[in-house]
Amino acid sequence: MSFTRGGVSAKDALLVLQDASFFLGEGFGSDRTTIGELVFNTSMTGYQEAMTDPSYAGQVLTFAYPLLGNYGINEEDNESQRIHVKAMVCREVTSFYSHYKARSSLDEWMKTQDIPGIHRVDTRAIVRRVRESGVVPCAVARRDPSQSVEDQVRALQSTITKYRYSEIDFVREVSVPEKKKHVVQNAKKHVAFIDCGGKTSMLQELLLRGMNVTVYPYQTSAEEIMRDRVDGLLFSNGPGDPTMMKKTVATAKQLLAEKPLFGICLGNQVLALALGAKTFKLTFGHRGSNHAVRNLETQRLFITSQNHGFAVTDLPSDVLPLYENCNDGTNEGLRHKTLPIFSCQFHPEGHVGPKDSNELFDEFVKSL
Amino acid sequence: MKKTVPKNVLVIGSGPIVIGQAAEFDYSGTQCCKALKEEGVRIILVNSNPATIQTDFEFADKIYIEPLTKETLTRVIEKEKPEAMIATMAGQTGLNLAIELKEVLKKHGITLLGTSIETIQLAEDREQFQALMKRIKEPVPPSQRCTSLEQARGALKKLGLPLIIRPDFTLGGTGSGIVHRDEEFEPAVLRALELSATRSALIERSLEGLAEFEYEVIRDAEDNCITICNMENLDAMGVHTGESMVVAPSQTLTDKEYHFLRASAIKIVRALGVRGACNIQFALNQKNGEYWIIEVNPRTSRSSALASKATGYPIARVATKIALGYSLHEIENRMTGQSAAFEPSLDYVVLKIPKWPFDKLRAQRGLGTQMKSTGEVMAIERSFEACLHKAMHSLEMQVKTDFRFDDEKTINEWLQPNELRLLAIQELLSTRRMSVSEIAKRTMIHPWFIERIERVARMENELKRLKADEPGMALMHRAKQDGFSDQDISRLSGLSTSSIRFFRNQHHMTPVFKMVDTCSAEFPAKTPYYYSSYDALDESQILVKKKRRKIAILGSGPIRIGQGIEFDYCSVHAVLALKEKGFETLIINNNPETVSTDFDIADKLYFEPLTTENVLHVLQRDPVEGVLVQFGGQTAVNLALPLHENGINVLGTSISDIDASQNRKRFKNVMQRLRIPTVESGTAFTREEAVGIARGISYPLLVRPSYVLGGRAMEIVYDESQLLDVVDEALFVSGNYAILMDRFLEDAIEVDVDALADGTHTKLAGIMEQIEEAGVHSGDSSCVLPTVRISKEAMKKIRRFTIDICRSFHILGLVNIQMAVKGDAVYVLEVNPRASRTIPFLSKATGIPLAKIAASIQVGGKLTEYFKDFDRELIPPKGYYAVKAPVFPFRKFADVDPVLSPEMKSTGEVMGVAPTFEEAFLKAMSAAGHSFGPTVYIGSCGKWRKALVNAFREAGIRVLPAWSPEEALTHLRNGEISFIIDGIRSRSNARSDSALRREAVQRGLPVLTSAYLALQLARSMRVVRSPFSLVSLNALHD
């Protein structure tokens, strides 16, 4: 890392967007070049959780909050085995960290996992850009001193153009390779956790409630799951476009009338498609810890943690909207009129963010 | 949900500015009034403080400037018959009154809007609160309530030291303290019991040294509950949160920690049943994650004002709507046009630093659990270092501290909480005397912050190596990004500020302005609220409306002794007046507590330090036709010349005329030419010169340094030995400038004159007679309008002098002139070409919005639009009298002599209006919190003794024997004395020991140190026998 503490280091890194607009900043973490979809998150804490959230697979994550790395990286707050963002963009990453649980700095951690970062760029300008023209493919690279900035930007731009973000099956990259059973003492029930890129804390919520949980690869068939005698299924969060999840949707469809089903985030979209609803891509998605949703049954408000680029629409007549986003009115969850099926677009497990809607896990457990 | 919006609501204000309760309650109260108005509610407002925006007719319908007592409010309730009352916008004063009025409200069927009395009592009563916390399994430090020393001893045994002792029901932590040693315990308990309204105190395990965090929470009647902001105190537990540097959002919490504290806050607010705003303070052990609930305030507060300004989320407005029955999602977030049901996200750092009065009050500098600061500044930036610099620049500190760390003991002293600790830490790091971790350990400040300060220290060392021929682009740019001002860089490098400026401009190194929008740019924002940053994208020009004439108004910065809320009042009026005239207005200010920095007062709000550099940056990005400097006190006036020199059009009285009024020599020449008497005077640079000049003028003399605010280090001396006692300090404070020596007019009456002028006409806005004898700072004296003791002849002179002065100095707008009257003789003491601290009082007493008229004149308006008669000064209508009285912070400073002098010490003021002078006077005394019981002790008072004794006897007050000060102290402690008169100074009477006066103040007894004031009190008590009349401003001015 090019921190000369208190001193000044050179602008040695580039963030280039598809249209060749670029930001010159300072590099940290790995020095390799990477390409991904540029998104932003407005949470003020939780960089470790966000970066290890598999839903961010394939994305270059810009943090709107300007100071990152303050409390370092610890061993408890990972949401999966590794970093899933392709690169990180922020205004200032600090090399100095201090927290009783911290084991390394953000920079060291990213270096170890070969993930590049760029800081000392105007992140507010980047957020505005994404807000106004939507998520966009981009590249993060170290400056090549042998080339002029213009030449390097042009070269990177042509690499970005070759990149087909919408065609990549990110879920394949983040789902478990084979099923894995988690056993608790005196288990009350057995839940199937369909791993579309699920977060550790989501799994923890079930274990905490005395559930045995089997985590399945996302393309597992309904028959195999039924053979394991599960009491209900949770379709997890995950990255990318739900319409690419054909096999998972088919599994869900087969099980609609069989078992209690609960979907979170991408899992919500999978259930929606299985029930006959549609999904569409949002301009710049919902990514933050401060999104208010309203429960349409009770009219209660919840501040929720969100991380999604697609939303559900056109619910069939036997499905009712359960939650609504207070800002843009998009659907945030659904409930089947007769079957024990419900889901939410936000993250009731928090991490990043609040757990105000945590009772949804209780409701699911009760339905089993 | 059904909204039952009441037709009329009684809103309580918080009274005068005192330490622990400042302008933040005019801010929340005004926001509350605006929110009520939108619903068509008729507002009845009671506040004793005339310098408040909420007591203007734009914001309330029926206004009483009356003492905030149970009696007054009961009578207002009986007369106005409101359907409902709001008490949660007026700090502890409001809550205490709500509790006192419980039965009255019940009797008249009045609803208390928002949080209920039961919830308030539950949150205020620590035992009930702790029981509730235990029920919901939230951790509270072990404690015991005591009402006697006996019980306290038991608690000491059970809990062990260190302990914190908190009296119940007091403002801003008055009387609370931490006890480390056995021998400190009993005196601390006795003092706490004494100060508590209920004579009870809580003895609690001390959490000193843990980290302190706050959450601002809002809950509506449907149990929807959100947090607006979390804040981290830099200073560890043991320093009152009002005394601590505070950063928002928290910097050192992980997401898990942030959210378990947040979840706890929400759980508590729900359990309490708060309806509206609530503040919760936590202590966190950052070595193991253990936390404790410290305190809950179920109302708007200083912290909620800070949180509102830090996030852009208008907490008081939303709390008011909730009180009316709205649920969060039905309320609009006017910044984004979306609902108020969301939690703000910040993409910047906010830092608050308190402003302390140690330059005015010679008090112990240590900080602790008791508040001593009078105000605060807030800074917004994208990095901590830049934020820190901005806050420091906003404080306008003039300290030249040479830190000498001779030994371990001195170092240790500097590392204890004090107002200069930050600078001491920087110095220790800069000289590598101590490491980050060592300082963190000894100050108990989180190492992350210390490391940031170390970065600043390192950058300072780099800047010392800057070269004139090649300043270094990258280094300079980083220095600016880190918040160093041109002046800082100049001080460190030796380069001139103009060359640094030239270099920067050459390289286009100027800041952009970023928007505060509640949502980190996630949604398009509608409200223009900006801060500067050395970053890429400028947002200040994004929302350009249709082209209008544009004017900037400079605010007055932090509230301090000598420059209080009055100047914020004037700034707001200037903005409103120009908006009414169709101008686009910008305001630049850095005080988070005030109305002027509410985002919907001016068309654009720039939250910036009030320095030449910062103001110029704003005006370069956002050019204006002119700048108003007359309303923001001396802070703004001081910027007039440098702005003018940089090509900015400063409106109002010209720079040259401002200088002529401030420069002693030019001023004297003008006075001579106008044949206006001034007192003989001279200037001196040394002791010897001073003695020589004193002999020439003759004693008594007023000695003071040049260029200081509020009479700092100002003294009256009666002979040469006294002169020699004070001259050294005056010379020291004066620095490179001469000290000023004026003949002091003994037993004269000072007169404060405010006038408006437009170049053609002069309107005498008010001639206020000070009640105390000359020699008391005008800000510390009571005054009456109209005058009562000034002769006809003297009045004629005052009028002529004012008109002549306005003409000669080409005054445009407001001017304040201080005069002294002795018999028919009138002397002019000083001329201040700006709005003065008496403008709000005068505006309320006469019903004429003087600051608004002044602002209109400065943009081309004429006095003839407002006045027909230019012969007479304004006075209250219908033969009424208005009296202004100051309030003092002595109770917070047990070591300061509560005596009136030429040095200003008051923090705020109140007003009394009545058909007679005597009644108006007593009302003002009552509003200032004095209650005069049946016995008076008249102590040291020289030649005045006989007159005073007679006067109080005639008033039916028992005059106690002429005990020695030591005897009097014993009688005081026995509770035999109701109030004292002591320490009156005159030629024959050197000032007596302060022990008696200090102790009386600590016991809440009135202490009068002015003969004229005491005589007026006796006269008033003799004449006024019936209860006060109830006077609304409506009835006065209809």
HADDOCK unambig.tbl for C-alpha pairs under 7 A between the chains (distance, minus, plus):
assign (segid A and resid 6 and name CA) (segid B and resid 455 and name CA) 4.95 0.50 0.50
assign (segid A and resid 6 and name CA) (segid B and resid 458 and name CA) 5.44 0.50 0.50
assign (segid A and resid 6 and name CA) (segid B and resid 459 and name CA) 5.41 0.50 0.50
assign (segid A and resid 7 and name CA) (segid B and resid 459 and name CA) 6.70 0.50 0.50
assign (segid A and resid 8 and name CA) (segid B and resid 474 and name CA) 6.64 0.50 0.50
assign (segid A and resid 8 and name CA) (segid B and resid 475 and name CA) 6.06 0.50 0.50
assign (segid A and resid 8 and name CA) (segid B and resid 478 and name CA) 6.75 0.50 0.50
assign (segid A and resid 42 and name CA) (segid B and resid 345 and name CA) 6.33 0.50 0.50
assign (segid A and resid 42 and name CA) (segid B and resid 520 and name CA) 6.33 0.50 0.50
assign (segid A and resid 43 and name CA) (segid B and resid 345 and name CA) 6.84 0.50 0.50
assign (segid A and resid 44 and name CA) (segid B and resid 345 and name CA) 6.92 0.50 0.50
assign (segid A and resid 45 and name CA) (segid B and resid 254 and name CA) 6.26 0.50 0.50
assign (segid A and resid 45 and name CA) (segid B and resid 255 and name CA) 4.93 0.50 0.50
assign (segid A and resid 46 and name CA) (segid B and resid 254 and name CA) 6.41 0.50 0.50
assign (segid A and resid 46 and name CA) (segid B and resid 255 and name CA) 4.60 0.50 0.50
assign (segid A and resid 64 and name CA) (segid B and resid 347 and name CA) 5.43 0.50 0.50
assign (segid A and resid 64 and name CA) (segid B and resid 520 and name CA) 6.23 0.50 0.50
assign (segid A and resid 65 and name CA) (segid B and resid 346 and name CA) 6.47 0.50 0.50
assign (segid A and resid 65 and name CA) (segid B and resid 347 and name CA) 4.33 0.50 0.50
assign (segid A and resid 65 and name CA) (segid B and resid 348 and name CA) 6.55 0.50 0.50
assign (segid A and resid 66 and name CA) (segid B and resid 347 and name CA) 5.87 0.50 0.50
assign (segid A and resid 66 and name CA) (segid B and resid 348 and name CA) 6.17 0.50 0.50
assign (segid A and resid 66 and name CA) (segid B and resid 382 and name CA) 6.17 0.50 0.50
assign (segid A and resid 67 and name CA) (segid B and resid 383 and name CA) 6.99 0.50 0.50
assign (segid A and resid 70 and name CA) (segid B and resid 251 and name CA) 6.77 0.50 0.50
assign (segid A and resid 70 and name CA) (segid B and resid 252 and name CA) 6.13 0.50 0.50
assign (segid A and resid 71 and name CA) (segid B and resid 252 and name CA) 5.79 0.50 0.50
assign (segid A and resid 71 and name CA) (segid B and resid 253 and name CA) 6.89 0.50 0.50
assign (segid A and resid 71 and name CA) (segid B and resid 254 and name CA) 6.47 0.50 0.50
assign (segid A and resid 97 and name CA) (segid B and resid 448 and name CA) 6.59 0.50 0.50
assign (segid A and resid 98 and name CA) (segid B and resid 447 and name CA) 6.72 0.50 0.50
assign (segid A and resid 98 and name CA) (segid B and resid 448 and name CA) 6.13 0.50 0.50
assign (segid A and resid 100 and name CA) (segid B and resid 286 and name CA) 6.94 0.50 0.50
assign (segid A and resid 100 and name CA) (segid B and resid 287 and name CA) 5.63 0.50 0.50
assign (segid A and resid 122 and name CA) (segid B and resid 535 and name CA) 5.99 0.50 0.50
assign (segid A and resid 122 and name CA) (segid B and resid 536 and name CA) 5.85 0.50 0.50
assign (segid A and resid 124 and name CA) (segid B and resid 521 and name CA) 6.82 0.50 0.50
assign (segid A and resid 125 and name CA) (segid B and resid 537 and name CA) 5.85 0.50 0.50
assign (segid A and resid 127 and name CA) (segid B and resid 521 and name CA) 6.47 0.50 0.50
assign (segid A and resid 128 and name CA) (segid B and resid 521 and name CA) 5.99 0.50 0.50
assign (segid A and resid 131 and name CA) (segid B and resid 522 and name CA) 6.38 0.50 0.50
assign (segid A and resid 290 and name CA) (segid B and resid 342 and name CA) 5.92 0.50 0.50
assign (segid A and resid 290 and name CA) (segid B and resid 343 and name CA) 5.00 0.50 0.50
assign (segid A and resid 290 and name CA) (segid B and resid 344 and name CA) 6.96 0.50 0.50
assign (segid A and resid 291 and name CA) (segid B and resid 342 and name CA) 6.07 0.50 0.50
assign (segid A and resid 292 and name CA) (segid B and resid 341 and name CA) 6.14 0.50 0.50
assign (segid A and resid 292 and name CA) (segid B and resid 342 and name CA) 5.31 0.50 0.50
assign (segid A and resid 300 and name CA) (segid B and resid 224 and name CA) 6.39 0.50 0.50
assign (segid A and resid 301 and name CA) (segid B and resid 224 and name CA) 5.71 0.50 0.50
assign (segid A and resid 303 and name CA) (segid B and resid 342 and name CA) 6.68 0.50 0.50
assign (segid A and resid 326 and name CA) (segid B and resid 339 and name CA) 6.97 0.50 0.50
assign (segid A and resid 327 and name CA) (segid B and resid 338 and name CA) 5.96 0.50 0.50
assign (segid A and resid 327 and name CA) (segid B and resid 339 and name CA) 6.91 0.50 0.50
assign (segid A and resid 351 and name CA) (segid B and resid 255 and name CA) 6.91 0.50 0.50
assign (segid A and resid 351 and name CA) (segid B and resid 256 and name CA) 6.94 0.50 0.50
assign (segid A and resid 352 and name CA) (segid B and resid 255 and name CA) 6.28 0.50 0.50
assign (segid A and resid 353 and name CA) (segid B and resid 255 and name CA) 6.86 0.50 0.50
assign (segid A and resid 353 and name CA) (segid B and resid 259 and name CA) 6.79 0.50 0.50
assign (segid A and resid 354 and name CA) (segid B and resid 259 and name CA) 5.88 0.50 0.50
